[in-house]
């Protein structure tokens, strides 16, 4: 048993225009770096039942998104969420990567998985695309776990530097999903204060000020661990954004690449008795290519360690 990396060729066809930070090179840099590891299983995203998009979002939203992709050039879903003709397949395949990862784990093909795909998803709300995100990939995955595999306790840990308002929006009143976010605050998208707790106390936000250091972050992360132990998740998911890195141009949290190994390791150690190591991670943010690739490698190294 080992760790799988799920990719999608169409991720490179989602074009956002010159100068846009969410660009195809993000995925290329991660994949090229991970290929240096010899003990990974590589797989491609597979087709899935798209009714899971409608369970997570709505039939009207999914229909409108499908009609929005341009025949040529670029189109805007909001001020910074840009789509191109190639985005049509990329958006569906990004969701498909997490479905493929879940099925692979449930079928015992591998222990855990990292989905190196784009566009990201955690800002996409039930009825709204925003923040580079169109479908909420990880939320569709959680709904898939609930609907197909009958899981009753799923934890989503979001360490992207921006609050995952979309994931929180979708699961705010769902007692089967615990959503935990560490993020710079106040900052885009403006949500994620400590008073947003979910209907069933199933949301934990840990807002952090600009300039937070590694030591300060890891101390705050103890609240994540305590909440996970209290919740006892059966399946764990990471919204793996690496833009809390000190070199990232879009935020001001000062983590190192190695810190993402520590975050992942601590999280998995605290939950392995509940999850039996069942973990799916999917790429969210991270906009300095070198920092992104290094951080993703450290994250995957921690996933691999739990196969031994």
C-alpha positions, 0 to 999 in steps of 0.5 A: 500500500502506498500514496497515490498522486491523481492528476489531470491533463486538462488542468493545463488547459484551464487558461486564466490570462497573462499575469494571473496568479492561478496559472497552469505552471502551478500544477506543472511545478508540483507534478515535476517535483513529485516525480522525483519520488520513486514510491508513489502511485500515479493515476489520472482522474476518472469520469464520475456521476455528475449528479454529485455536483448538483448535490453539493451545489444546485442543479441551477448553478451547475447548469449555469456554469456549464453554459458559461464556458466560452467558445474562444478567449476568456470569460469572467465569472467574477472579478478574478475567476476567469475561464477559457474553453479548456476550463470546461473539462478542467473543472469537472476533472478537478472534481473527478480527481477527488472522486478517483482518490476516494474510490482508490482508497475504498477499493484498497488500491492505496492508503491515501492520495494527493490530487494535483489539479486545478482550478482550486475549489474551497471558495466556491459556495453552493451558488457562487463561483469566486476566488479562482474557484468554480466547483468546490472539489473537496465539498463534492468529495465529502458529499460523495463519501456521505452518499456512496460510502455512508460515512458519518464523520468526515473532517476537512482541514483547510490550511490554505492562507485564505478562509474556505468560505465556500466549504464552510457555506456548504457544510455549515448545517451538516453535522457529518462534516467538521470543517477546520480552517487556519487562515490569515485574518482579516483578509480575503474573502473576509469570512472566518472569524471565531464566532462562525461555529456551524449549526452543530459546532462543526466549524472551527476557524483559527484566524491568524494575523499577518506576520504569524511565524512558524512557531506561532502557527504550530502553537495555534495548530494545537486547537486543530488537533484537539478538535479532531480528537474530540470529533473522531473522524472516520475519513480525513480530507485536506484542502491543501493550499500552500500560500501560507508560505513566507515566499508567497506573493498573495499573503503574509503568513511566514511558514517554511516548506518544512512546516507543511510536513509538520502540519500533515504529520501532526494531523495524521498522527492525531487521527490515524486511530479513527481514520485508519489512515484514510486521507485525501488531499487536494491542491488549493492555493500557492502562488510562488512556484518554487515554494509551492512545489517544495511545500507540496513535496513535504506534504506528500512526504508526510502522507507517504510515511503513514504507509510504513 
